[in-house]
Amino acid sequence: MKIFLSSCVGPAAESVYCAELGRLAGLCRTEDLKLVSAPETADLILIVDVFEADLYAGLRRNRIWQRWPEKSFAYCEGDCPPTFLHGLHSSASKALSGSGRFQGCAYPVHQLCYPNLRPSAAELAATPKDLLFFFAGRASHRVRRQLFAHNFNRADVLVEDTSSYNHFAGQTENHRVRARRPYWEMASRSKYALCPRGAGTSTMRIFEMMEACIAPVIVADDWLPPLGPSWEEFALFVPESEISSIYEKVKAHEGEFVDRGRLARQAWEQYFSPENYWSFILRSIRRIQDNQRWPELLYARSLPLLAVQEWGRQRRIRTSIRLKSGLKKCLQKVNAASLPYGAMLH
């Protein structure tokens, strides 16, 4: 199969996405893949570097997929993927899956750019498992804030709010290395790992934990799991509305953690490992081709309308954030005003 990689931000030669996906294509042993330099000769065009800035301006201005929409597919590891072009999204949404245009994927490029290198398998296996589960992350979604607010008060649970640390920006590599150490110390002691959704419907932790032979506990109602793995065999799914009873739900499966962890690792190797990732990509794209209800050309011709819809969605999100922030400040002022004078002095 002839593959053309098209970046939305500049020349493919300068794109980390193009470089990494090209490298992974060279590792594939189950498909006959050849990277080509001309889109018209390609059997498949993968559109990468799909970023949210300026209403996904890079994607909207990319003429290659608009000329060949049926054989072009977006590949996006961002939190808020657009609906302009069918394709693979790490944060794919169940709500948008009815059209057949989207499938989920993992985060290999993000993991390359922002490495979170785990200890060796032997080191992880040798560490005594005194924790039922752990979670360390930022308060980037309502589900996580509820998790941090919950009082577990149990010796076999560790939940830590690390919002002061941003793994993706503003950190030196030395700082990242120091921050990762306690993260993996907690993971190595855990039978399960909580994987609540973040700003997007998904989280990289799902795939990190699978690779580390630790079964994920997924709290993400709208997440569309990537095609392939039998997720229910190794992952535990807890509805977002039942976060308060997550301890009891995981505790009921405590005795299964070894088998579930082993199956999680096997699924990672089969579908998301470097050698098999392109096989997974092509299988997912073929599923889109088989299930899509309407030709992609219709969506390409509707790009101005889709852009207006995306603008409206982003505006609603920003309005909601401002309202919540304003309400929080008002409540803080009311609470401060209601304190007795002596308490404020104290």
C-alpha positions as MATLAB code, in Angstrom:
seq = 'MKIFLSSCVGPAAESVYCAELGRLAGLCRTEDLKLVSAPETADLILIVDVFEADLYAGLRRNRIWQRWPEKSFAYCEGDCPPTFLHGLHSSASKALSGSGRFQGCAYPVHQLCYPNLRPSAAELAATPKDLLFFFAGRASHRVRRQLFAHNFNRADVLVEDTSSYNHFAGQTENHRVRARRPYWEMASRSKYALCPRGAGTSTMRIFEMMEACIAPVIVADDWLPPLGPSWEEFALFVPESEISSIYEKVKAHEGEFVDRGRLARQAWEQYFSPENYWSFILRSIRRIQDNQRWPELLYARSLPLLAVQEWGRQRRIRTSIRLKSGLKKCLQKVNAASLPYGAMLH';
ca = [
       0.000    0.000    0.000;
       1.279    3.447   -0.945;
       1.052    6.003    1.889;
       1.335    9.783    1.676;
       1.785   11.767    4.907;
       0.575   15.382    4.810;
       1.331   17.858    7.604;
      -1.039   20.724    8.390;
       1.724   22.977    9.737;
       4.487   22.853    7.140;
       6.746   20.553    5.130;
       6.497   16.876    6.014;
      10.272   16.776    6.465;
       9.908   19.099    9.474;
       6.978   17.252   11.071;
       7.489   15.055   14.129;
       4.224   13.284   13.306;
       5.401   12.472    9.783;
       8.791   11.321   11.049;
       7.404    9.044   13.754;
       4.578    7.563   11.704;
       7.048    7.034    8.887;
       9.404    5.234   11.276;
       6.571    3.042   12.553;
       5.613    2.214    8.958;
       9.127    0.865    8.472;
       8.681   -1.449   11.452;
       5.415   -2.952   10.185;
       5.728   -6.611    9.172;
       2.099   -7.473    8.424;
       1.478   -4.897    5.681;
       3.436   -4.000    2.552;
       3.772   -0.238    3.081;
       5.578    2.284    0.921;
       5.798    6.008    1.658;
       5.363    8.091   -1.500;
       6.094   11.753   -2.215;
       3.068   12.517   -4.418;
      -0.503   12.390   -3.053;
      -2.017   11.504   -6.422;
      -0.076    8.213   -6.472;
      -1.053    7.229   -2.920;
      -3.632    4.617   -1.945;
      -4.008    6.329    1.439;
      -3.330    9.890    2.601;
      -2.867   10.473    6.322;
      -3.365   14.084    7.443;
      -1.342   14.861   10.580;
      -0.403   17.812   12.812;
      -4.097   18.558   13.375;
      -3.983   21.301   16.007;
      -6.808   23.364   17.514;
      -5.266   26.823   17.003;
      -7.413   29.341   15.112;
     -10.276   26.923   14.583;
      -8.003   24.213   13.176;
      -6.692   26.617   10.561;
      -3.985   24.205    9.438;
      -6.500   21.498    8.633;
      -8.936   23.912    6.979;
      -6.182   25.257    4.734;
      -4.809   21.858    3.786;
      -5.867   21.410    0.152;
      -4.678   17.839   -0.211;
      -7.507   16.184    1.705;
     -10.040   18.532    0.122;
      -8.921   17.336   -3.308;
      -8.855   13.637   -2.364;
     -11.301   13.371    0.572;
     -12.243    9.719    0.133;
      -8.702    8.398    0.523;
      -7.614   11.021    3.072;
      -7.938   10.402    6.810;
      -7.073   12.628    9.759;
      -4.810   11.323   12.491;
      -5.214   13.401   15.664;
      -3.872   12.791   19.181;
      -5.336   16.037   20.548;
      -7.998   16.468   23.226;
     -10.626   18.119   21.004;
     -10.461   16.597   17.514;
     -12.437   18.342   14.768;
     -15.121   16.719   12.646;
     -14.005   18.243    9.360;
     -12.380   15.032    8.071;
     -12.990   11.384    8.901;
     -10.171    9.559   10.627;
      -8.543    8.349   13.834;
      -8.722   10.322   17.074;
      -7.172    9.494   20.448;
     -10.119   11.279   22.057;
     -12.719    9.787   19.749;
     -16.269   10.280   20.984;
     -19.077    7.742   21.191;
     -21.488   10.615   20.537;
     -19.959   11.084   17.079;
     -19.511    7.421   16.213;
     -22.938    6.965   14.640;
     -21.766    8.425   11.327;
     -19.117    5.722   11.022;
     -16.507    8.408   10.242;
     -14.300    8.067   13.314;
     -12.303    5.473   15.211;
     -10.124    5.707   18.295;
      -6.342    5.422   18.441;
      -3.443    5.577   20.906;
      -0.764    8.239   21.586;
       2.580    7.100   20.104;
       3.619   10.572   18.887;
       2.691   12.259   22.170;
       4.650    9.616   24.029;
       7.643   10.328   21.809;
       7.440   14.094   22.349;
       6.612   13.888   26.067;
       8.213   10.630   27.237;
       7.113    9.015   30.474;
       9.541    6.123   30.443;
       8.499    3.301   32.715;
      10.760    1.058   34.804;
      11.687   -2.351   33.436;
       9.094   -5.126   33.429;
      11.203   -7.053   35.944;
      11.319   -4.078   38.310;
       7.577   -3.527   38.062;
       6.843   -7.220   38.665;
       9.209   -7.442   41.645;
       7.587   -4.567   43.562;
       5.078   -5.749   46.206;
       1.506   -4.722   45.342;
       0.249   -3.071   48.512;
      -2.086   -0.635   46.703;
      -5.447   -1.552   45.221;
      -5.169    1.411   42.838;
      -3.571    4.800   42.384;
      -4.090    7.974   40.413;
      -1.851   11.006   40.000;
      -2.816   13.727   37.552;
      -4.189   17.173   36.897;
      -7.702   18.354   37.729;
      -8.492   18.800   34.038;
     -12.074   17.493   34.123;
     -15.041   17.337   36.458;
     -14.549   13.574   36.980;
     -11.016   14.117   38.231;
     -12.086   16.912   40.568;
     -14.710   14.602   42.045;
     -12.045   11.966   42.476;
      -9.745   14.376   44.328;
     -12.618   15.554   46.527;
     -13.538   12.019   47.546;
     -12.217   10.964   50.958;
     -10.975    7.407   50.454;
      -9.202    7.283   53.843;
      -7.738    3.860   53.017;
      -4.179    2.598   53.235;
      -4.417    0.767   49.917;
      -5.335    3.815   47.803;
      -3.197    6.719   46.620;
      -4.821    9.644   44.808;
      -2.712   12.730   44.236;
      -3.587   16.039   42.584;
      -0.550   17.096   40.543;
      -2.148   20.113   38.865;
       0.900   22.234   39.688;
       2.919   20.086   37.280;
       2.234   20.269   33.537;
       3.843   17.341   31.731;
       3.274   18.965   28.325;
       4.550   22.517   28.825;
       6.882   24.673   30.872;
       9.030   21.863   32.270;
      12.671   20.993   31.699;
      13.540   17.372   31.003;
      15.282   17.095   34.390;
      12.098   18.317   36.080;
      10.063   15.762   34.128;
      12.411   12.965   35.190;
      12.083   13.925   38.861;
       8.295   14.193   38.572;
       7.969   10.810   36.861;
       9.816    8.946   39.604;
       7.053    9.041   42.261;
       4.463    8.406   39.534;
       6.027    5.082   38.604;
       6.742    4.261   42.238;
       2.996    4.468   42.871;
       2.200    2.527   39.695;
       4.603   -0.294   40.523;
       2.889   -0.779   43.901;
      -0.606   -0.850   42.385;
      -2.827   -3.708   41.306;
      -4.929   -1.367   39.160;
      -4.489    2.145   37.784;
      -7.319    4.658   37.656;
      -7.599    6.248   34.203;
     -10.237    8.996   34.394;
     -10.720   11.088   31.281;
      -8.957   14.437   31.106;
      -9.630   17.442   28.894;
     -10.345   14.962   26.100;
     -12.442   11.824   26.290;
      -9.307    9.702   26.644;
      -6.018    9.693   28.559;
      -2.530    8.438   27.753;
      -2.542    6.542   31.050;
      -4.675    3.813   29.521;
      -1.916    2.850   27.108;
       0.944    3.525   29.534;
      -0.603    1.152   32.039;
      -1.353   -1.507   29.436;
       2.292   -1.423   28.352;
       3.347   -1.703   32.011;
       1.179   -4.803   32.544;
      -1.232   -2.942   34.846;
      -4.964   -3.181   34.224;
      -6.623    0.220   33.692;
      -9.796    1.345   35.432;
     -11.384    3.581   32.812;
     -13.736    6.390   33.833;
     -14.737    8.005   30.543;
     -18.352    7.605   29.459;
     -17.994    9.211   26.017;
     -14.653    7.634   25.061;
     -14.740    5.449   21.957;
     -12.262    2.598   22.616;
      -9.884    1.839   19.745;
     -10.753   -1.080   17.521;
      -9.169   -4.448   18.229;
      -8.698   -5.284   21.922;
     -11.356   -7.124   23.879;
     -11.406   -4.297   26.399;
     -13.779   -5.922   28.855;
     -11.357   -8.832   29.333;
      -8.736   -6.705   31.084;
     -10.064   -3.175   31.733;
     -12.612   -2.180   34.344;
     -15.134    0.458   33.282;
     -16.718    2.677   35.938;
     -19.454    5.152   34.889;
     -18.638    8.773   35.660;
     -21.794    9.046   37.758;
     -20.568    6.240   40.048;
     -17.151    7.666   40.910;
     -18.093    7.748   44.613;
     -18.275    3.933   44.700;
     -15.165    3.287   42.631;
     -13.308    1.666   45.547;
     -15.965   -0.995   46.023;
     -16.190   -1.658   42.292;
     -12.449   -2.194   41.928;
     -12.206   -4.140   45.193;
     -14.681   -6.689   43.795;
     -12.073   -7.566   41.133;
      -8.975   -7.435   43.344;
      -8.166  -11.109   42.858;
      -8.122  -10.719   39.075;
      -5.405   -8.075   38.829;
      -2.612  -10.424   37.700;
      -4.623  -11.939   34.850;
      -6.074   -8.596   33.809;
      -2.634   -6.996   33.824;
      -1.238   -9.795   31.681;
      -4.095   -9.501   29.182;
      -3.654   -5.714   29.087;
      -0.007   -6.132   28.128;
      -0.887   -8.715   25.475;
      -3.448   -6.339   23.957;
      -0.902   -3.518   23.919;
       1.631   -5.722   22.147;
      -0.897   -6.943   19.596;
      -2.385   -3.570   18.669;
      -0.372   -0.609   19.961;
       3.266   -1.710   19.997;
       5.589   -0.039   17.451;
       5.710   -3.155   15.260;
       1.931   -3.491   15.056;
       0.679    0.075   15.177;
       0.315    0.530   11.419;
      -1.635   -2.712   11.190;
      -3.969   -1.232   13.782;
      -4.211    2.063   11.838;
      -5.116    0.321    8.587;
      -7.633   -1.974   10.258;
      -9.330    1.059   11.798;
      -9.401    2.940    8.490;
     -10.889   -0.075    6.737;
     -13.611   -0.143    9.387;
     -14.395    3.503    8.594;
     -14.504    2.724    4.868;
     -16.906   -0.159    5.507;
     -19.212    1.675    7.924;
     -19.319    5.320    6.814;
     -22.868    6.266    5.872;
     -22.204    9.142    3.477;
     -19.332    9.849    1.065;
     -16.603   12.006    2.573;
     -16.851   14.325   -0.432;
     -20.134   15.656    0.986;
     -18.383   16.639    4.222;
     -15.488   18.227    2.324;
     -17.940   20.395    0.390;
     -19.631   21.318    3.683;
     -16.405   22.564    5.295;
     -17.655   26.169    5.802;
     -20.731   24.876    7.642;
     -18.670   22.449    9.730;
     -16.299   25.297   10.626;
     -19.210   27.427   11.841;
     -20.473   24.513   13.947;
     -17.008   24.054   15.459;
     -16.792   27.780   16.198;
     -20.125   27.581   18.010;
     -18.997   24.560   20.013;
     -15.793   26.264   21.123;
     -17.680   29.435   22.003;
     -20.086   27.466   24.209;
     -17.154   25.849   25.988;
     -15.435   29.195   26.614;
     -18.698   30.720   27.858;
     -19.227   27.821   30.232;
     -15.686   28.155   31.606;
     -16.116   31.897   32.180;
     -19.459   31.392   33.928;
     -18.048   28.692   36.211;
     -15.004   30.823   36.999;
     -17.193   33.837   37.764;
     -19.512   31.801   39.955;
     -16.577   30.358   41.875;
     -15.196   33.850   42.571;
     -18.615   35.073   43.728;
     -18.980   32.136   46.096;
     -15.513   32.779   47.519;
     -16.436   36.417   48.169;
     -19.743   35.414   49.818;
     -17.995   32.869   52.023;
     -15.333   35.386   53.017;
     -17.969   38.013   53.831;
     -19.913   35.563   55.990;
     -16.938   34.728   58.228;
     -17.038   36.258   61.727;
     -14.597   39.132   62.249;
     -12.611   37.137   64.795;
     -12.273   34.183   62.451;
     -10.865   36.428   59.712;
      -8.322   37.877   62.150;
      -7.374   34.338   63.214;
];
